[in-house]
Structures are given as structure tokens and as C-alpha cells.
Amino acid sequence: MNVLGSEQMATSVRVLAFAGARDVLGTHELELDIADIGATPTASAVLDLLCRRWPALAAYRAAIRLAVNGEYAAGDVPVRAGDEVALIPPVAGG
């Protein structure tokens, strides 16, 4: 995990977190080194890594929707260095 910086963009994935996911991570934005995500980086692998690092996030896992580069995505969508992955918990309100 790195502090945001332009020198990291070539090797990292930007993660945006909203609502309860943001509360668990303690930030709305962070970066993960692409090498830490696994041999086959996917949107789901990003969430897996975050759940390992922040176990409380697992409580939201089943309800979190993923978006890659601004578009909702299935978990098996590939993720590359420079991509943005958003964690979007369900929204309730009235």
C-alpha cells in the first residue's frame, strides 16, 4: 500500500472506497501495488487482498459492487497497473 503519488501510477491500482467500505479502510482512496494483487490481477482479487488486510471489510464483501475505471464490473474483470477499482456498498435511503 502506497501513499498516492504520480511515481506510483505505473505499478499500482487506485482503490476508491465508499460508505461502510471507506469507514473500514479509514480512507476514501488508496493504492495497491499490482504485484501484491496476485498472479492474475482481477477486480475480485483486489477485494480479496483488501479483505485480508482489513478483515472487517469481509462483512461487506457479499454486498459490495465493484467498478473498474468507472464502469460496474464482474469480479473476473482483469485489472492492470494504472486502473481504478471502486468498492461500492449498497445504498439505502429515502
C-alpha positions as CSV (number, residue, x, y, z in Angstrom):
1,M,0.0,0.0,0.0
2,N,1.4,3.4,-1.0
3,V,0.6,7.0,-0.5
4,L,-0.8,8.4,-3.7
5,G,1.8,9.8,-6.0
6,S,2.5,10.1,-9.7
7,E,5.6,7.9,-9.5
8,Q,3.4,5.0,-8.2
9,M,0.9,5.1,-11.1
10,A,2.9,2.9,-13.4
11,T,2.9,-0.1,-10.9
12,S,-0.2,0.4,-8.8
13,V,-4.0,0.2,-8.8
14,R,-6.0,3.1,-7.3
15,V,-8.8,1.9,-5.0
16,L,-11.8,4.2,-4.2
17,A,-13.9,3.2,-1.2
18,F,-17.4,4.5,-0.4
19,A,-19.7,4.4,2.7
20,G,-19.0,1.4,5.0
21,A,-16.0,0.3,3.0
22,R,-14.5,3.7,3.4
23,D,-15.1,3.6,7.1
24,V,-13.4,0.2,7.4
25,L,-10.4,1.2,5.3
26,G,-10.1,4.6,7.1
27,T,-9.7,6.4,3.8
28,H,-11.6,7.0,0.7
29,E,-8.6,6.4,-1.6
30,L,-5.5,4.2,-1.6
31,E,-3.2,2.5,-3.9
32,L,-2.1,-1.2,-4.1
33,D,1.0,-2.4,-5.9
34,I,-0.1,-4.5,-8.8
35,A,2.3,-7.2,-7.8
36,D,0.6,-7.6,-4.4
37,I,-2.8,-8.4,-6.0
38,G,-1.7,-11.7,-7.4
39,A,-0.6,-13.6,-10.5
40,T,-3.9,-12.9,-12.2
41,P,-5.0,-9.4,-11.1
42,T,-8.8,-9.1,-11.2
43,A,-11.3,-6.8,-9.5
44,S,-12.2,-9.7,-7.2
45,A,-8.5,-10.2,-6.4
46,V,-8.3,-6.6,-5.3
47,L,-11.2,-7.1,-2.9
48,D,-9.7,-10.4,-1.7
49,L,-6.4,-8.5,-0.8
50,L,-8.3,-5.7,0.9
51,C,-10.3,-8.2,3.0
52,R,-7.1,-9.9,4.1
53,R,-5.5,-6.6,5.1
54,W,-8.7,-5.2,6.7
55,P,-10.7,-8.3,8.0
56,A,-13.7,-6.1,9.0
57,L,-14.3,-5.5,5.3
58,A,-15.3,-9.1,4.8
59,A,-18.7,-8.3,6.5
60,Y,-19.4,-6.1,3.4
61,R,-18.0,-8.4,0.8
62,A,-21.2,-10.1,-0.3
63,A,-22.9,-6.7,-0.8
64,I,-20.1,-4.7,-2.4
65,R,-20.3,-4.0,-6.1
66,L,-17.1,-3.4,-8.0
67,A,-16.4,-0.9,-10.7
68,V,-13.3,-0.8,-12.8
69,N,-12.4,2.5,-14.5
70,G,-15.8,4.0,-13.8
71,E,-17.9,1.0,-15.0
72,Y,-19.6,-1.7,-12.9
73,A,-17.6,-4.9,-13.4
74,A,-17.8,-8.6,-12.6
75,G,-15.2,-9.9,-10.2
76,D,-13.3,-11.6,-13.0
77,V,-12.6,-8.4,-14.9
78,P,-8.8,-8.0,-15.3
79,V,-7.1,-5.2,-13.5
80,R,-3.9,-3.6,-14.8
81,A,-1.5,-1.1,-13.4
82,G,-3.0,2.4,-13.6
83,D,-6.6,1.2,-13.3
84,E,-9.1,2.4,-10.8
85,V,-11.2,-0.1,-8.7
86,A,-14.2,1.3,-6.8
87,L,-15.8,-0.5,-3.8
88,I,-19.5,0.4,-3.8
89,P,-21.6,-0.9,-0.9
90,P,-25.4,-0.9,-1.3
91,V,-27.0,2.5,-0.9
92,A,-30.1,2.9,1.2
93,G,-32.2,5.9,1.8
94,G,-35.5,7.5,1.2
